[in-house]
């Protein structure tokens, strides 16, 4: 986002009084693109989403890790995807600070600025590649089940490791290098006038602009297309297989095994629903996210109204991104009865342990009160 160039007051070869007049003249050009309402709305949306995202993703990871019967290839990818969403949720308050209180001056260290940008982009790449692999393996189980059976847990773990290496190398590293925090001079119109304090360094702007076109195409838009193709293929193949089984039962056996077929169809439906929910959540979050970055690097904000539109576009797409990542743990449980059952079991055990500790603490307090309020003989007998 850029504005028309304006001469820097500090570089002007003018008398002090003329410089002061120029300073006062340029002061009227700057007005923050947000107000108290914008800050309040953003905080009320992003902070609860951050808390929920942290708790829900930690719970999902724990449920998968501690339950041996949930350790499958698909659940490995879900657990790793939850790690990505968890990191994003932890970093999300930094985005809120960057767009509001730290908009003009990021005072919480340049290191955190680089960590935010690197972590945010790295987890976005990781999420995209995780869901692409998830959709591919789901298609493999439907169209080529014999080939899928050859895939072992170690193969899935190696694939997840490669995803994280790519995410760090192609997502975290470049953005952590390109981004930096600096105090913006809002009193002089320049290319950086409307930018947040923690943003792209002008030295790396062309590299960032090229990444927003080619990098997003490789890590987001091509996976978008492949994910949609895989998802549609899964639904089509399942429908064709179901029709073939129906014809086979009618011609060769003569008796339609309704119980077995109903169970098979229910499992297939759960697989389709799980895939569609995850893919839908992904598209809701990341299509606006990548569209905003392309818009930000190709559109000039000339007026204050343009700046306001730009700010709300960036804040809105980030809210959708956080919402999609918070929906993922919910979708995992909605689409999997075994995951849902184990989650309820974990929460139930946690509640029982809490109640047990409360009862123990209450009994200790009652005993202490009885000992302190009784006579020496009564205390001796109670002990």
N, C-alpha and C positions, 0 to 999 in steps of 0.2 A: 504494500500500500504506500503510495507516494503522493506528494503534493507538489505544486509548482516550486521551482527553485527560488530562493530568496537570499540576497547577500547576507553573509554572516556579519553581525554587528561588530564582533571583536576584530574582524579583519578589515574593517572600514578605516580608511585614512582620513579621518575627519576630526574636527575639534571635539573636546569633551562634551560641550553643550550640544553639539549636533548629534553626537553618538547617543546622548541621553534622550534626545528627541526621537531618534530612530528606534531606540529601545522601547520607548513608550508607544510608538506607532505600531511596532510589531507585537506588542503585548496583547492587543485586541484581537489578533488573528487566532490565538489558541484558546480553545474551549474543550474540556474533556468530552469524549464521545459517549459518556455515561453519566448518570446522575445517581442520587441516593436510591431511587426506586430500582434502577438497574442492578446496583450492588446488592440490595436486599433480596430481590428476586433470585439472582444468581446464587447467593449464599444459601437461601432457603431450599433451593433445588439441589445444588451440588454437594453440600455438606451431608445431608441425610443419605444421598446416593453413595457417597464415599463410605460412610459408616456401614450401610447395608451391604455394599459390595465387599468390604473387608470381611465382615462376619460371615456372609453367605458363602464366599469362596473358600475361606478357611474351613468352614463346616463341610463343604463338598469334598475338599481335598482329604480331610480327615476321614470322612465316611468311606471313600474309595480305598484309602491306604490301609485302614484297620480291618476291612472286611475281605477275607480271602476270596469269597465267591464273587466279588465285584472286580477282581483283578483280571480284566480282559483287555484286548487290544484297544477297543473303543473307549473303555474307561481310562486307560492310560492317557489317551489323547485328551479326554475330558479333564482329567486331573492336571495335565500340563497346561491346558487352556485356562483352567482356573488360576494357575500360577500367574499367567499373563494378565488376566483380569484383576487379580489381587494387586499386582505391581501398579497397574493403572489406577486402581482405586486409592492406593497409598499416595500416589503422586498427584491426584486430582486437586487437592487443596492448593498446590503450587500453581496450578492453572488459574484458579480463582484469584489468588494473590496477584498473579501476573497481570490479569485483566482488570483488576480493581485497585487495591491499595498500593500495589507495586507497579502500577502502570507507568508512572513518571519516573520513579526511582526504585529500582530493585535493590534493597539494602540487605538481603539475607544471603549474600555471598554469590559470587559468580559460579562457584562450583555447583550450587543447587540449581542454578539456571541451566547449566549444561546437563546435569543429571535429569532434570525434568524433561528437556527436549529429547535427549538420547533415550531415556526410558519410555517416553510416550511414543516415539516413532518405532523403537525396537519392539515394544509389545504389540503395536499395530501390525507390523510385519509378521510377528509370531502368530497372532490371531488369524490372520489371513491364510498362512501356510498350514496351520493346524486344521482349520475347517476344510481346506482343500484336500488334505490327506484323509480327513474323516469321511468326506463325501466319496472319495475314490475307494476307500476300503469298504464302504457301505455298498457301492456298486459292485465291487468284487465279490462280496458275499452273496449277492443276488444273481449276478450273471455268470460268475465263474467260481462256484463254491469249492470245487476241488482244488483250484489254485490258491484260494484263500486259506484253506486248511494247511498249506505248506508254510504259511507265515507264522513264525514263532514270536513269543513275547520279546525276545532279544532283538528281533528285526524291528518291531515297533519302537522299542527304546532307542535303537540306533537312529531311526528316522526322526524321533523327537529331538535327539541330541543334534542332528544336522540342522533341524529347523531353528534351534536356539543359536547355533553357531552363525547361521545366515542372518538371524535377527540382530545379533550383536554386531557382526561385521558390516552388514549393509544397512542397518537401521540405527543402532545406538551410536556407533563410532562416528559416522559422518555428521550427524546432527549435534553430537556433543562437541565436535570441532568447530562447526560452522556457527553455532549460537554463542552469544555472550551477553552479559548484563552491563549496562552503562546508563548513567543519568542523562536523560534527554533534555536538550535545550528547547523548551517549548516556546520561547520568545522569538525564535527565528524560524521562518518557514524554510524547510529543506526537504530532501527526499525522505527523511526519517520523522517528519513532524508528527504523523499520526501513529507511529509504531509504538508498541509497548517497550518498556525499558529492557526486558529480557527478550531478545529477538535475534534475527539473522545479522551477522556482521556484514557490512557492505563489501568487505573484501571477498566474501564468499557468496555474494548474492547471485551471481550467474550460475555457480555450481548448484545452489539451492533451486534456482528456477529450472535448470535442466533436470534435476532430480524430481521435481514436482510433476514433470511431464513424462520422462522415461522411467524413473524409478517407480512412480505410482502405477504406471502401465504394467510393469513387470510384477510388482508385488501386490497389486490390488486389482486392477481392471482385468488382466488376463485370468487371475484366480477367480474373479467374479464370474466371468463367462464360463470357465470350466466347472465351477461349483454348480451353476445353474444347469449346465448340460448333464453333469453327473446326477443331480437331484431328479431332473425330469426322466433321465434314463432309468433310475431306480424305480420310479413309479410305473413307468411303461413296462419294464421287464417283469415286475411283480404281478402286474395285471395279466400279462401274457402267460406267465407261469400258472397263475390261478386258473385261467381258462383252460390251459392244457391239462391240468390235473382234473378239472371237472369233466372234460371229455374222456380222459383215460379211465376215470372211475365208472363212468356210464357205459363205456364200451367193453372194457376187459373184465371188470369185477361184477358189475351189475348192481352192486350195493354201494351207496355213497357213504363213506365214513364221516358222518357229520361232526362227531366229537373231535376227531383228530384234525379235520380240516378247519373247524372253527378255531381250535387252538393255534394252528399254523397261521391262519389269517389274522388272528389277534396279535401275534408276535410280529408279523409283517407290517401291520398297521402301526404298531408302536415304533418300529424302526423308521417308517416313513415320517410319522409325526415328529419323532425326535430330530431327524435330519432337517425337515422343513422348518421347525421352530428355530434351530440353531442357525440355519442359513438365513431365515427371515430376520432374526435379530442382528446378524452380521451385516446384512444389507442396509437395515435401518440405521445402523451406527456409522458404517464406513463409507457409504456413498456420499452422504453430506460432508463427512470429514475430508475426504480427498477432493471433493468439488470445491470446498472452501479454500483449500491451499492453492489450487489452480487459479481460482478467482482472485485470491490475495496477491498473487505474483503477476497477474496479467491485467488488473484493473487499477486505474488511478482514482484516488479519492480527491476530488477537487474542492468540494464544498463541505461544510460541517455536516450537512445532512448525509453526504456520502460516507463520512467517518462514522456516523451513528449507525447507518445501515451495515457497514462493515463490522462494527463492534458487535452488534446483535446477531449478525450472521455467524461470526466466530463463536460467540457464546452459545447460540442455539445448537449449532452442530456438535459442540462439545457436550452439551446436555444430552443430546440424542445418543452420542457415543457412550457416555456413562450409563444411560438408561439401558442400552442394549447389553452392556456387560453385566449389569445387575440382573437382567432378565435371564441370562444364561443359566445360573444355578437353579432358578425356578423351572425353567424348561427341562433341565436334566431330570428333575424329580417328576414333573408332570408326564414325561414321555417314557419313564422307566419305572415299572412297579417295584422291581427289586431295589432300585436306588431310593425310591420313595419309602419303602418299608424299612430299609436300613437307616435312613435319615430320621424317621420317627423313632426308631429304636435308640439311636444315639441321643436324641433330644430327651427321650423318656428316661434313660439312664442318668443323664446330666441332672434332670429335675429331681429324681429320687435321691441322688447323692447330695444335692443342695438341701433337700428336706431333711435328710438324715443328719447332715452337719448342723442344721438349724435346731433339730431336736436335741442333739448332743450338747450344743451350746446352751440351749435353754435349761436342760437338766443340770448342767454345771453351775449356771447362775442361781438356780433354785437351791442347790446344795450349799453353795457359798453363803447365800442369804440365810439359810437355816443355821449354818454353823456360827455366823456372826451375830445372829439375833437370839441364840439360845444361851442357857446357863452353862457353866463349865461342865457340870455332870451330864446335861443333855447333849452337849457337843461331843463329849467323850463317848457316849453311847451311840450317837449318830455316826461317828467316825468308825 
